[in-house]
């Protein structure tokens, strides 16, 4: 089933990550459908006249890549089929008899190892942060530190194997880039934990904070010894560090990148609609011409006047029919189609997407039920006049595209929607109010927020699921995202 994650990317952007798995049944293509309904308060003054298709797609960024295989941290460097074992074997084969094919395989396995490590670090960090029992959290932190150290030591042990005398040892250069990238990954996730727990003495003890700090210092010292460039300095803007980190990330994740080709969808049907509208208008004009000719004859002034009037109506009828049919087309067809190719330019899937303002009367019963669930904290008439945006996705993953299932588990689509067009007409983010005190009253600032409600539905061939989120937003941007429990599930 589709997996989703939603978070605040920056103060004006929400990020939705969707993972579309590939089924074990490869005799047919996998189909997935995603619908996002965004309910906007009427006071934001966002409608189809001032927020067009172009405005929406300008505010939306879409990224498509392969989904990284998931391993627990403890399994990355243990076992004969672990990512480390596969990487080590690939390195030994290349060094034993270097050729281009073995070099490409090592490059792929190295980047795969780093991607798996990064994903596992993220999952482990989130697991620690979500732990609610102190003893569990302490055990998880100890395990995290030990497992990270074991993985790093295992990777470092490959250095003598790869650092050999070759005419052009590009493999060793790549090894060092991956080494630096892993070190930065560890530092990033450990700092997330330190930042969360540093001022919470009742959650973890100082000994564990010291262990986390020591792990970061160990990685910093290691990068200095290896003369890597990603060393932050005091009294410096350190802009080169962020740039270096970004370039390393792009280099390592290049094996997950997919080539895409986007074009407008439904062009053929659009031309049919235009032709049909022109045909109806032509039938009207021809019928009027025949009727007036029979009534007034050829080359008469009344016949000429009627022809002029019929031409005017013909043009208007053509435009009205075209607009009406085009409006209906948007409900069923898509705006864009993106063909997805692997790095060998083999077509492995397709994505279709569309955007539309919809009315309450066109919503399905289940969407209306989901929306009513979100009104528990609203005044009953708050939703009157609200505008509803629907964005939908259709993903096709073609059959027989996987040779090594562990290397490809599906697509990951990342959607980043900038909501600045929704916030520009909001009132000031703060307002003075009076609060009661022991001695009377005093002035205080209250934050003014708006609630943007989002219903997310996604489905495969068998199941359909709903996710509800309330976006708490002010003129300054997104404050938080609150999930709402909604148990409705179709099977």
C-alpha positions as CSV (number, residue, x, y, z in Angstrom):
1,X,0.0,0.0,0.0
2,X,1.1,3.6,-0.5
3,X,3.0,5.1,2.3
4,X,2.8,8.9,3.0
5,X,4.7,11.4,5.1
6,X,3.8,15.0,5.4
7,X,5.9,17.8,7.0
8,X,6.7,21.5,6.8
9,X,9.5,22.0,4.3
10,X,9.9,25.7,5.0
11,X,7.6,28.4,6.5
12,X,5.5,28.6,3.3
13,X,5.8,25.1,1.9
14,X,4.3,21.7,2.8
15,X,6.0,18.6,1.7
16,X,4.2,15.4,1.0
17,X,6.2,12.2,0.3
18,X,4.4,9.3,-1.3
19,X,6.0,5.9,-1.8
20,X,4.4,3.7,-4.4
21,X,5.5,0.1,-4.0
22,X,5.8,-2.4,-6.8
23,X,3.8,-5.6,-6.3
24,X,5.3,-9.1,-6.5
25,X,2.9,-9.9,-9.3
26,X,4.8,-8.6,-12.3
27,X,2.5,-9.9,-14.9
28,X,0.6,-6.6,-14.9
29,X,1.3,-3.0,-14.2
30,X,0.6,-1.5,-10.8
31,X,-1.9,1.4,-10.7
32,X,-2.1,3.9,-7.8
33,X,-4.5,6.9,-7.4
34,X,-4.0,9.9,-5.1
35,X,-6.4,12.7,-4.5
36,X,-5.7,15.8,-2.4
37,X,-8.6,18.0,-1.4
38,X,-7.7,21.4,0.1
39,X,-10.5,23.3,1.7
40,X,-9.7,27.1,1.7
41,X,-11.7,29.6,3.9
42,X,-13.7,32.0,1.8
43,X,-11.9,35.1,3.4
44,X,-8.7,34.1,1.7
45,X,-10.3,35.1,-1.6
46,X,-8.8,32.3,-3.6
47,X,-10.9,31.2,-6.6
48,X,-10.7,30.0,-10.2
49,X,-10.6,33.6,-11.5
50,X,-7.5,34.7,-9.5
51,X,-5.7,31.3,-9.1
52,X,-5.3,29.6,-12.4
53,X,-3.9,26.2,-13.5
54,X,-0.6,28.0,-14.2
55,X,-0.5,29.6,-10.7
56,X,-1.1,26.2,-9.1
57,X,1.6,24.4,-11.1
58,X,4.0,27.3,-10.5
59,X,3.6,26.8,-6.8
60,X,4.0,23.0,-7.0
61,X,7.3,21.2,-7.3
62,X,7.3,17.4,-8.1
63,X,10.3,15.1,-7.7
64,X,10.2,11.4,-8.7
65,X,12.9,8.9,-7.8
66,X,13.4,5.3,-6.9
67,X,12.5,4.2,-3.4
68,X,15.4,3.2,-1.2
69,X,15.3,-0.4,0.1
70,X,14.7,-0.4,3.9
71,X,17.1,-2.1,6.4
72,X,17.3,-1.8,10.1
73,X,20.5,-0.2,11.2
74,X,21.6,-3.5,12.9
75,X,21.3,-5.3,9.6
76,X,23.2,-3.0,7.3
77,X,26.7,-4.4,8.2
78,X,25.7,-7.9,9.3
79,X,25.0,-11.0,7.2
80,X,26.2,-12.3,3.9
81,X,23.4,-10.5,2.0
82,X,23.7,-7.2,3.9
83,X,24.4,-4.0,2.0
84,X,27.9,-3.9,3.4
85,X,28.7,-7.5,2.3
86,X,27.4,-6.8,-1.2
87,X,29.5,-3.6,-1.4
88,X,32.6,-5.3,0.0
89,X,32.3,-8.1,-2.6
90,X,31.9,-5.6,-5.4
91,X,35.0,-3.8,-4.3
92,X,37.1,-6.9,-4.2
93,X,36.0,-8.0,-7.6
94,X,36.9,-4.7,-9.1
95,X,40.3,-4.5,-7.5
96,X,41.1,-8.1,-8.5
97,X,40.4,-7.5,-12.2
98,X,39.4,-3.9,-13.0
99,X,37.1,-3.2,-15.9
100,X,34.4,-0.7,-16.7
101,X,31.5,-3.0,-15.8
102,X,32.8,-3.9,-12.4
103,X,33.6,-0.2,-11.8
104,X,29.9,0.7,-12.6
105,X,28.7,-2.0,-10.3
106,X,30.9,-0.8,-7.4
107,X,29.7,2.8,-8.0
108,X,26.1,1.6,-7.8
109,X,26.6,-0.5,-4.7
110,X,28.4,2.3,-3.0
111,X,25.7,4.8,-3.6
112,X,23.0,2.2,-2.7
113,X,24.8,1.5,0.6
114,X,24.9,5.3,1.5
115,X,21.2,5.7,0.6
116,X,20.2,2.8,2.7
117,X,22.3,4.1,5.6
118,X,20.7,7.5,5.3
119,X,17.1,6.1,5.3
120,X,17.9,3.8,8.3
121,X,19.3,6.7,10.2
122,X,16.2,8.8,9.6
123,X,13.9,5.9,10.7
124,X,16.0,5.2,13.8
125,X,16.1,8.9,14.8
126,X,12.3,9.2,14.4
127,X,11.8,6.0,16.4
128,X,13.8,7.4,19.3
129,X,12.0,10.7,19.2
130,X,8.6,9.0,19.2
131,X,9.4,6.7,22.1
132,X,7.2,7.5,25.1
133,X,8.9,5.4,27.9
134,X,12.2,6.8,29.2
135,X,13.8,3.4,29.7
136,X,12.9,2.4,26.1
137,X,14.3,5.7,24.8
138,X,17.6,5.2,26.7
139,X,18.0,1.7,25.3
140,X,17.3,2.9,21.8
141,X,19.9,5.6,22.0
142,X,22.5,3.2,23.3
143,X,21.7,0.8,20.4
144,X,21.7,3.7,17.9
145,X,25.2,4.8,19.0
146,X,26.6,1.2,18.9
147,X,25.1,0.4,15.5
148,X,26.3,3.6,13.9
149,X,29.8,3.0,15.1
150,X,29.8,-0.6,13.9
151,X,28.6,0.5,10.4
152,X,31.2,3.3,10.2
153,X,34.0,1.0,11.3
154,X,33.0,-1.6,8.7
155,X,33.0,1.0,5.9
156,X,36.3,2.4,7.0
157,X,37.8,-1.1,6.9
158,X,37.4,-1.1,3.1
159,X,39.9,1.7,2.7
160,X,43.0,-0.4,2.5
161,X,41.3,-2.7,-0.1
162,X,40.3,0.2,-2.4
163,X,43.4,2.4,-1.9
164,X,45.7,0.5,-4.2
165,X,48.0,1.6,-7.0
166,X,46.0,1.9,-10.2
167,X,46.6,4.1,-13.2
168,X,43.5,6.1,-12.4
169,X,41.9,5.1,-9.1
170,X,38.6,7.0,-9.5
171,X,37.0,4.3,-7.4
172,X,39.0,5.5,-4.3
173,X,37.9,9.1,-5.0
174,X,34.3,8.0,-5.0
175,X,34.9,5.9,-1.8
176,X,36.2,9.1,0.0
177,X,33.2,11.2,-1.2
178,X,30.8,8.5,0.2
179,X,32.9,8.4,3.4
180,X,32.5,12.1,3.9
181,X,28.8,11.9,3.1
182,X,28.2,9.2,5.7
183,X,30.0,11.2,8.3
184,X,27.8,14.2,7.6
185,X,24.7,12.0,7.8
186,X,25.7,10.8,11.2
187,X,26.4,14.3,12.4
188,X,23.1,15.6,11.1
189,X,20.9,12.9,12.8
190,X,22.9,13.0,16.1
191,X,22.4,16.7,16.3
192,X,18.7,16.2,15.8
193,X,18.7,14.1,18.9
194,X,20.9,16.4,20.9
195,X,18.8,19.4,20.0
196,X,15.7,17.6,21.2
197,X,17.0,16.2,24.5
198,X,19.7,18.7,25.6
199,X,17.3,20.7,27.8
200,X,15.2,17.8,28.9
201,X,17.1,16.4,31.8
202,X,14.2,14.2,32.9
203,X,14.1,12.4,29.6
204,X,17.7,11.2,29.2
205,X,20.7,11.5,31.5
206,X,23.8,13.5,30.9
207,X,25.8,10.3,30.2
208,X,23.8,9.6,27.1
209,X,24.1,13.2,25.9
210,X,27.8,13.0,26.4
211,X,27.9,9.8,24.3
212,X,25.9,11.5,21.5
213,X,28.3,14.5,21.6
214,X,31.3,12.3,21.6
215,X,30.0,10.5,18.4
216,X,29.7,13.9,16.7
217,X,33.1,15.0,17.8
218,X,34.5,11.7,16.6
219,X,33.1,12.3,13.1
220,X,34.3,15.9,13.0
221,X,37.8,14.9,14.1
222,X,37.8,12.1,11.5
223,X,36.9,14.5,8.7
224,X,39.7,16.8,9.8
225,X,42.2,14.0,9.7
226,X,41.2,12.9,6.3
227,X,41.3,16.6,5.1
228,X,37.7,16.5,3.9
229,X,36.3,19.9,3.0
230,X,33.1,19.8,5.1
231,X,34.6,21.2,8.3
232,X,32.6,24.1,9.8
233,X,34.6,26.9,11.3
234,X,33.7,29.6,13.9
235,X,33.6,33.2,12.7
236,X,32.7,32.1,9.2
237,X,29.6,32.1,7.1
238,X,30.3,28.4,6.3
239,X,28.4,28.8,3.0
240,X,30.8,26.4,1.4
241,X,29.9,23.7,4.0
242,X,26.2,23.8,3.0
243,X,27.1,23.8,-0.7
244,X,29.5,20.9,-0.2
245,X,26.8,18.9,1.7
246,X,24.3,19.6,-1.1
247,X,26.6,18.5,-3.8
248,X,27.5,15.3,-1.9
249,X,23.8,14.5,-1.5
250,X,23.1,15.0,-5.2
251,X,26.1,12.8,-6.1
252,X,25.2,9.9,-3.8
253,X,21.5,10.0,-4.7
254,X,22.1,10.1,-8.4
255,X,21.5,6.4,-8.7
256,X,17.9,7.0,-7.5
257,X,17.2,9.8,-10.0
258,X,14.8,9.1,-12.8
259,X,14.5,10.8,-16.2
260,X,11.1,12.3,-16.9
261,X,9.4,13.8,-19.9
262,X,6.3,15.9,-19.2
263,X,3.8,17.0,-21.8
264,X,0.2,18.2,-21.9
265,X,-2.3,15.4,-21.6
266,X,-5.6,15.0,-23.5
267,X,-4.5,17.0,-26.6
268,X,-6.3,14.6,-28.9
269,X,-9.5,14.8,-27.0
270,X,-9.2,18.6,-26.8
271,X,-9.0,18.8,-30.6
272,X,-12.1,16.6,-30.9
273,X,-13.9,19.0,-28.5
274,X,-12.9,22.0,-30.6
275,X,-14.0,20.2,-33.8
276,X,-17.3,19.2,-32.2
277,X,-18.0,22.7,-31.0
278,X,-17.1,24.1,-34.5
279,X,-19.5,21.5,-36.1
280,X,-22.4,22.5,-33.9
281,X,-21.9,26.1,-34.7
282,X,-21.6,25.4,-38.4
283,X,-24.9,23.4,-38.3
284,X,-26.6,26.4,-36.8
285,X,-25.2,28.9,-39.3
286,X,-25.9,26.6,-42.3
287,X,-29.5,26.0,-41.1
288,X,-30.1,29.7,-40.7
289,X,-28.6,30.4,-44.1
290,X,-30.9,27.7,-45.8
291,X,-34.0,28.9,-44.0
292,X,-33.4,32.6,-44.8
293,X,-32.6,31.8,-48.4
294,X,-35.9,30.0,-48.8
295,X,-37.7,32.8,-47.1
296,X,-36.1,35.9,-48.7
297,X,-34.2,34.5,-51.7
298,X,-30.6,35.1,-52.8
299,X,-28.8,38.4,-52.9
300,X,-31.4,40.3,-50.9
301,X,-30.8,42.7,-48.0
302,X,-32.7,40.7,-45.4
303,X,-30.8,37.6,-46.4
304,X,-27.5,39.5,-46.1
305,X,-28.4,40.8,-42.6
306,X,-29.5,37.4,-41.4
307,X,-26.2,35.9,-42.6
308,X,-24.2,38.5,-40.6
309,X,-26.3,37.8,-37.5
310,X,-26.0,34.1,-37.9
311,X,-22.2,34.4,-38.2
312,X,-22.1,36.4,-34.9
313,X,-24.2,33.7,-33.2
314,X,-22.1,30.9,-34.8
315,X,-18.9,32.3,-33.3
316,X,-20.5,32.6,-29.8
317,X,-22.1,29.2,-30.0
318,X,-18.8,27.6,-30.9
319,X,-17.1,29.3,-27.9
320,X,-19.9,28.4,-25.4
321,X,-19.9,24.8,-26.5
322,X,-16.1,24.6,-26.4
323,X,-16.0,26.1,-22.9
324,X,-18.8,23.8,-21.6
325,X,-17.2,20.7,-23.0
326,X,-13.8,21.7,-21.9
327,X,-15.1,22.2,-18.3
328,X,-16.5,18.7,-18.3
329,X,-13.3,17.3,-19.8
330,X,-11.3,18.6,-16.8
331,X,-13.3,16.4,-14.4
332,X,-12.2,13.2,-16.2
333,X,-9.0,13.9,-18.1
334,X,-5.6,15.1,-16.8
335,X,-3.6,18.3,-17.3
336,X,-0.2,16.7,-17.7
337,X,1.4,13.3,-18.4
338,X,4.9,12.5,-17.3
339,X,6.7,9.5,-18.8
340,X,9.2,8.0,-16.4
341,X,12.5,6.4,-17.6
342,X,15.3,4.7,-15.8
343,X,18.9,5.8,-16.3
344,X,19.1,3.4,-19.2
345,X,16.3,5.3,-20.9
346,X,13.9,2.4,-20.5
347,X,10.3,3.5,-19.9
348,X,9.3,2.2,-16.5
349,X,6.2,4.2,-15.6
350,X,4.0,7.2,-16.1
351,X,2.4,9.9,-13.9
352,X,-0.7,11.9,-14.7
353,X,-1.8,14.9,-12.7
354,X,-4.6,17.4,-12.8
355,X,-5.9,20.4,-10.8
356,X,-9.4,21.7,-10.5
357,X,-11.7,23.8,-8.3
358,X,-14.6,21.7,-7.4
359,X,-18.0,22.4,-5.7
360,X,-19.4,20.7,-2.6
361,X,-22.2,19.1,-4.7
362,X,-19.5,17.3,-6.8
363,X,-17.8,15.7,-3.8
364,X,-18.3,12.1,-3.0
365,X,-20.2,11.1,0.1
366,X,-17.0,9.8,1.8
367,X,-15.2,13.1,1.2
368,X,-18.1,15.0,2.7
369,X,-18.1,12.7,5.7
370,X,-14.3,13.3,6.1
371,X,-14.9,17.1,5.8
372,X,-17.6,17.0,8.4
373,X,-15.2,15.1,10.8
374,X,-12.9,18.1,10.6
375,X,-15.6,20.6,11.7
376,X,-15.6,19.4,15.3
377,X,-13.7,22.6,16.3
378,X,-15.4,24.9,13.8
379,X,-18.4,27.1,14.0
380,X,-21.2,25.4,12.0
381,X,-21.2,28.0,9.2
382,X,-17.4,28.4,9.0
383,X,-17.3,26.3,5.8
384,X,-19.9,28.4,4.0
385,X,-18.3,29.8,0.8
386,X,-15.1,27.9,1.2
387,X,-13.3,27.0,-2.0
388,X,-12.1,23.5,-2.7
389,X,-9.1,22.6,-4.7
390,X,-8.6,19.0,-5.9
391,X,-5.2,17.8,-7.1
392,X,-5.1,14.2,-8.3
393,X,-2.4,11.8,-9.4
394,X,-2.5,8.6,-11.3
395,X,0.7,6.5,-11.2
396,X,1.3,3.5,-13.5
397,X,4.4,1.3,-12.8
398,X,4.9,-1.0,-15.8
399,X,5.3,-4.8,-15.5
400,X,8.6,-6.7,-15.7
401,X,10.9,-3.7,-14.9
402,X,12.6,-5.3,-11.9
403,X,15.6,-7.5,-12.3
404,X,16.8,-7.2,-8.7
405,X,13.9,-6.5,-6.3
406,X,16.2,-5.4,-3.5
407,X,17.4,-2.6,-5.7
408,X,14.0,-1.3,-6.7
409,X,11.0,-1.3,-4.4
410,X,8.9,1.3,-6.2
411,X,8.7,5.0,-6.9
412,X,8.9,7.9,-4.4
413,X,7.1,11.1,-5.4
414,X,7.8,14.2,-3.4
415,X,5.3,17.0,-3.7
416,X,6.2,20.5,-2.4
417,X,3.3,23.0,-2.4
418,X,4.1,26.6,-1.7
419,X,1.0,28.3,-0.1
420,X,2.2,31.9,-0.3
421,X,-0.7,32.7,-2.8
422,X,-3.1,31.6,0.0
423,X,-1.5,33.7,2.7
424,X,-1.0,37.1,1.0
425,X,-4.6,38.3,1.8
426,X,-4.6,37.1,5.4
427,X,-4.8,39.7,8.2
428,X,-1.8,40.7,10.3
429,X,-0.4,37.7,12.2
430,X,-0.7,39.3,15.6
431,X,-3.4,41.4,17.3
432,X,-3.5,43.1,20.7
433,X,-5.9,41.7,23.2
434,X,-6.5,42.2,26.9
435,X,-5.9,39.4,29.4
436,X,-6.9,39.2,33.0
437,X,-4.2,39.5,35.8
438,X,-4.2,39.5,39.6
439,X,-4.2,43.3,39.5
440,X,-6.7,43.7,36.7
441,X,-5.9,43.6,33.0
442,X,-2.9,44.0,30.7
443,X,-2.3,44.1,27.0
444,X,-1.0,41.0,25.2
445,X,-0.4,39.9,21.7
446,X,-2.5,37.1,20.3
447,X,-1.6,35.1,17.1
448,X,-4.1,35.2,14.3
449,X,-4.3,31.9,12.5
450,X,-6.4,30.3,9.7
451,X,-7.3,26.7,9.3
452,X,-6.7,25.0,5.9
453,X,-8.2,21.6,5.9
454,X,-6.7,18.8,3.7
455,X,-8.2,15.4,2.9
456,X,-5.8,13.0,1.3
457,X,-7.1,9.8,-0.3
458,X,-4.9,7.1,-1.9
459,X,-5.7,3.7,-3.4
460,X,-4.4,0.8,-5.3
461,X,-6.5,-1.9,-7.0
462,X,-7.9,-3.2,-3.7
463,X,-7.8,-0.6,-0.9
464,X,-8.7,3.0,-0.5
465,X,-7.5,5.0,2.6
466,X,-8.2,8.5,3.9
467,X,-5.9,10.8,5.8
468,X,-7.0,14.1,7.3
469,X,-4.8,17.1,8.2
470,X,-5.4,20.6,9.5
471,X,-2.9,23.2,8.4
472,X,-2.5,25.9,11.0
473,X,-1.4,28.9,9.0
474,X,-0.8,32.6,9.6
475,X,0.3,35.4,7.3
476,X,3.9,34.5,8.2
477,X,3.5,31.0,7.0
478,X,2.7,27.5,8.2
479,X,2.8,27.1,12.0
480,X,2.1,23.4,12.3
481,X,0.3,20.4,10.7
482,X,-2.2,18.5,12.9
483,X,-3.4,15.0,11.9
484,X,-7.0,14.2,12.5
485,X,-8.1,10.6,13.3
486,X,-10.4,9.2,10.7
487,X,-10.9,5.5,10.8
488,X,-12.9,5.2,7.6
489,X,-11.2,2.7,5.3
490,X,-12.5,0.9,2.2
491,X,-11.5,-2.6,1.3
